[in-house]
Amino acid sequence: SLFLFLLSCLSKAMAVTLPLILILTDYYVTSKEKLNLKKILPFMIISILFIIINLNVAYYKTDLNQYSNFDMLLLVFYSILFYPFKIIFPVNLSVIYTYPESLGLSHYISPLILFALIALIKYVKSRFIRFGAMLYFLAIIPVLPILPFGISLTADRYAYIPSIGILIVFSLILYSIYQVISHKMPVYKYLY
């Protein structure tokens, strides 16, 4: 599995999140309180090496002088919400979503929506909904415009691995709705 991970890092930079996803899976899915670092450490070392390589070789800075630090923070929040929205509503898809010339209302309300979603996820006690949300967030980190590069703010091709987390959350929500509608289980028993 280590060799296959190495090959995946050579083909797609998103693969560097695998060690974090393995830790998350150990904690949330298998309920292991103690992590087996002997298993994860080789993956972590390879990830760190590829992060360093990508930042030094493949990274080229985009000229974004028109944006303040606050604007860049808003673009990060917007990017986090962009992918779930495009998965649920796949309309107006594009190969490249460039940086906007000016920020719109969707950029300014994105932090409020994101914080509301985080509060809702904290309120819901389902381990698997939290797992899906964390899986999405950890998998999307490498492509967030924290260190902007290239001409695109977001791209559909970055959503493949993170969409697994989104789909876990939505499938559990749909399942709980089905259970409530079919009167097999009260909603509070599923969510708490």
VOLUMMAR-294488 format. One record per atom (N, C-alpha, C, O): z, x, y. Coordinates in steps of 0.02 Angstrom, whole numbers, plus 50000, padded with zeros to 5 digits. Example, Ala and Ser with C-alpha at 12.3 -4.5 7.8 and 13.67 -1.06 7.14 Angstrom:
VOLUMMAR-294488
503905066049716 503905061549775 503905066049835 504235071249834 503545064249888 503575068449947 503945064550002 504025067050057 
end
This chain:
VOLUMMAR-294488
500005004149940 500005000050000 500005004350063 499735002350115 500295010250059 500315014650116 499605017150133 499435017550192 499215018650083 498525020850093 498105015250125 497705016450170 498205009150101 497835003550130 498045002250202 497635000350244 498685003250217 498925002650286 498605007950330 498405006550386 498545014050305 498215019350342 497485017450356 497245018450412 497145014750307 496455012550317 496415006850369 495955006650409 496895002350367 496884996850415 497014999350486 496714996750534 497435004350494 497555007350560 496935010950585 496795011050645 496545013850539 495925017050559 495395012050580 494945013650619 495445005950555 494925001050571 495124996250628 494684994050665 495754994750636 495964989950687 496644991850715 497134992550677 496684992650779 497314994750811 497884989650803 498464991550806 497714983350792 498224978250784 498664979550722 499214976850718 498424983550676 498794984850614 499444988550626 499884988450583 499524991650683 500144995550696 500764991250698 501324993850696 500684984650702 501264980250704 501544978750634 502064975550629 501214980950582 501434979450514 502164981350500 502524977250471 502414987150519 503124988750505 503604983650537 504104981850506 503444981450597 503874976450630 503844969850592 504344966350585 503244968150568 503164961850531 503514962350463 503784957350439 503514968250433 503884969150370 504634968250381 504974965150340 504904971050435 505604970150451 505764962750463 506264960150439 505334959550502 505424952450516 505414948250452 505814943750443 504954949850407 504904946150344 505524947350301 505784942650271 505754953450298 506374954850261 506954950750288 507354948050249 507004950350353 507574946950383 507534939350377 508004936150355 506954936450397 506904929250399 506724925950333 506994920750315 506264928950295 506014925650235 506444927250174 506644922750138 506594933650163 506984935450104 507734935650118 508124936750073 507924934450181 508624934150202 509014940450186 509604940250170 508674946150189 509034952450178 509364954650243 509024955750293 510004955150241 510364957350301 510294964950311 510284967350367 510254968550256 510184975850259 509454977850246 509164975950195 509174981550293 508474983550287 508404989550241 508824993950240 507864989650204 507714995350162 507265000050201 506644999550199 507575004650238 507195009150282 506765014050243 506265016550270 506945015450181 506535020150141 505835017350130 505345021050128 505785010750124 505135007550115 504735007250180 504125008250180 505085005850234 504745004550298 504615010950338 504135011150377 505015016050329 504945022150368 504245025250365 503995027150418 503925025950307 503255028850307 502745024650348 502315027450381 502815018150344 502385013750384 502515014650458 502055014650499 503155015350475 503345016250545 503075022850573 502825023050629 503105028150534 502845034650556 502095034250568 501845036750619 501735031150522 501005030350531 500865026150593 500405027750632 501235020850603 501145016650663 501245020550727 500845020050774 501785024350730 501925028150790 501375033250803 501165034150860 501145036550751 500595041350759 499965037950787 499645040650831 499795032150761 499205028650784 499285025750854 498805025350892 499895023850872 500015021650941 499905027450989 499585026651041 500175033250972 500075039151014 499345041051020 499095042451074 498995040950963 498275042550963 497895037551007 497475039551047 498025031050998 497665025951037 497805026551111 497355025651152 498425028051129 498585028651201 498265034751232 498115034751292 498165040051193 497875046151220 497125046651214 496795049951255 496835043451164 496115044151152 495725037951173 495255038451212 495925032251148 495535026151159 495725022651224 495375017951244 496245024651256 496485021151316 496095023651377 496045029651390 495845018951414 495565020551480 495805015351528 495765009351515 496045017651585 496355013251633 495845009051669 495315011551691 496005002751676 495594998051713 495844997851785 496454997851796 495394997651832 495584997451903 495774990251921 495344985951930 496424989051925 496674982351940 497104982452004 497634979352006 496864986052054 497244986852116 497354980252152 497804979652193 496924975252138 496984968852173 497594964852152 497794960152185 497904966852096 498474963252070 499124966952085 499164973052078 499624963152107 500294965952116 500634966452048 500374963951998 501214969552047 501604969851984 501794962851960 501804961451900 501954958452008 502114951551991 501514948051960 501574944351911 500924949151989 500314946251962 500184948651891 499984944751847 500304955051879 500194957751811 500684954651761 500514953451704 501294953451784 501784950051741 501554942951725 501624940651668 501284939551775 501014932751763 500444932951713 500374928551671 500024938151717 499464938851670 499714940051598 499404937851550 500274943551591 500574944551525 500804937851497 500664936251440 501164933951538 501394927351515 500794922851497 500804919451446 500294923051540 499694919051528 499354921051462 499134916851423 499324927551449 499004930051388 499394927851325 499084926351274 500044927751330 500454925551273 500294918251255 500274916551196 500194914151305 500044907051293 499304905651280 499134900451253 498874910251299 498154909251293 497944908151220 497564903451206 498184912351175 497964912051106 498174905751069 497754902751035 498794903451074 498964897151041 498544891351069 498344886851032 498424891351135 498024886051165 497314886051136 497044880751120 497014891951131 496324892351105 496294890651030 495784888351006 496844891850994 496844889950923 496894882350915 496574879450872 497304879250957 497384871950954 496784868350984 496544863450956 496534870851040 495974867851075 495404872951081 495344876151134 495004873851030 494474878951033 493864876751074 493324875651047 493954876151139 493414874351184 493294879951234 493744883951248 492694880251260 492494885351309 492654892451284 492924896551321 492474893651222 492594900251193 492094905251221 491534903351240 492294911451224 491864916651253 491994923251216 492524924151185 491514927651219 491604934251189 492104938251230 492524941851202 492064937651295 492504941451340 492804936651392 492444932751423 493454936951400 493794933351453 494024938551503 494534941951493 493664939251557 493804944451606 494424942651647 494654936951647 494664947651682 495214946451728 494984941751783 494414942351807 495394936951803 495184932251855 495144935651923 495514940351937 494714933051965 494664935752033 495304934152072 495534938152113 495574928252060 496214926352090 496594922152039 496294919051995 497244922152044 497654918551996 497664911152013 497714909152071 497624907051961 497634899851970 498304896851950 498784900451935 498324890251950 498944886751934 499174888351863 499774888951851 498704888951816 498894890351747 499264897051741 499694897851697 499094901751783 499434908251782 500154907651809 500614910851783 500234903551861 500894902951892 501384898751851 501984899851853 501124893851813 501584889651773 501684892451703 502114890051666 501304897551684 501374900251616 502084902951601 502314901951545 502434906151648 503124908251631 503584902351617 504004902651573 503494896851655 503914890951644 503784887951575 504244886051540 503144887451557 502964884651491 503234889251436 503504886851386 503154895651444 503374900451393 504134900151384 504384899951328 504504900051439 505234899651434 505464893051404 505964892851368 505104887551419 505264881051388 505144881351313 505544878651274 504604884451292 504464885151220 504994889551186 505204888051130 505194894851219 505714899251190 506374895351183 506714895951132 506554891351233 507164887351230 507114882251173 507594881151138 506534879251165 506434874351111 506494877751043 506794874950997 506214883651036 506254887350972 506974889350958 507184889250900 507354891151010 508054892851000 508454886650981 508944887150944 508254880951006 508604874650991 508484872550919 508934870250885 507864873350896 507694871550827 507974876850781 507884882850792 508324874750729 508684879450687 508274881650626 508544885450585 507664879550619 507264881350560 507104888850562 506804891350610 507294892350510 507154899550504 506404900950504 506174905850532 506024896450473 505314897650466 504934896450531 504424899750544 505174891750572 504854890850638 504994897050681 504554899450715 505604899450678 505764905650715 505364911550688 505134915750726 505294911850622 504904917150592 504174916950616 503904922050636 503874911050616 503184910350639 503104912350712 502624915750730 503574910350754 503544912050825 503624919550835 503254922550875 504094922650800 504194929850807 503594933750778 503404938850806 503314931250723 502724934450694 502154934550745 501824939650754 502054928850777 501524928450829 501664933550885 501224937350903 502274933450910 502434937850967 502374945150949 502084949050987 502634947150891 502594954250872 501874956350859 501684962050874 501464951850832 500774953650816 500334953850879 499824957250878 500524950350931 500104950050991 500274955651041 499884956851088 500834958951033 501064964051081 500524969351096 500434971051155 500174972051046 499694977451063 499134975451110 498834979851142 498974969051115 498414967151157 498614963651222 498194961251259 499264963251235 499484960451298 499314965351354 499324971451343 499174962851414 498984967351469 499584970951501 499634971451562 500024973451459 500584977451483 500314984151508 500494986451562 499894987251467 499504993051487 498774990951486 498434991851436 498524988151542 497844985351540 497314990651528 497334996151556 496834988851487 496264993151473 495654988751462 495714983151438 495084991351478 494464987551468 494374982151521 494754981651568 493844978251511 493684973051560 493944966151541 493904961551581 494214965451481 494424958751460 495174958051461 495544962451438 495394952451488 496104950851489 496324948651419 496854950651395 495914944551388 496044942151321 495384941951282 494844942351313 495424941451217 494824940851176 495014937151112 495544938251083 494564932751090 494704928751030 494824933150969 495204931250924 494504938850966 494564943050906 495274946050898 495444948550845 495674945750950 496354948250946 496834943250913 497404944950899 496604937150901 497054931950878 497084931250803 497454926950778 496714935150765 496694934250692 497394934750660 497614930050628 497724940350668 498374941350636 498914937050670 499304933950636 498944936950737 499454932750770 499374925350753 499874921650754 498774923050739 498684915950724 499054913850661 499194907850652 499214918450617 499604916850557 500284914050578 500514908950551 500604917250626 501244914750651 501184907950683 501604903550672 500664906950723 500554900550757 500444895050704 500724889650710 500044896550654 499884891650603 500494889950560 500564884350536 500934894750549 501564893350514 501974888250553 502224883350525 502044889450618 502424884850661 502114877850660 502464872950650 501464877450672 501144870850675 501144867350608 501224861250606 501074870950554 501084867650488 501784864850474 501844859550445 502304868450493 502984865950483 503124859850528 503464855250507 502864860050588 502954854150632 502584848150603 502864842650602 501974849150580 501604843650550 501944841050487 501964835050474 502224845650447 502584843650387 503194839450404 503334834450371 503564841550455 504154837750474 503964830850501 504324825950489 503414830450538 503174823950562 502994819450503 503154813550502 502654822450454 502474818650394 503094816150358 503114810350336 503604820350352 504224818350318 504564812650355 504824808050324 504564812950421 504884807650460 504484801150454 504784795750444 503834801550459 503414795550454 503464792350385 503494786250379 503484796450334 503524793650266 504244791850247 504364789850190 504714792550292 505414790750283 505744794450224 506204791850193 505504800250210 505804804050156 506394808250179 506834810050139 506394809850243 506924814250267 507034813050342 506544812850379 507644812150364 507764811550436 507584818050472 507694823450445 507324817450531 507074823350567 507634828350581 507514834350580 508234825950594 508764830650612 508944835250554 509174840850565 508834833050491 508994837450435 508494843150429 508664848550406 507884841950451 507384847250447 507454852250504 507384858250493 507594849850563 507604854150622 508254857850630 508274862750668 508784855950599 509424859350610 509654863050551 510184866150553 
end
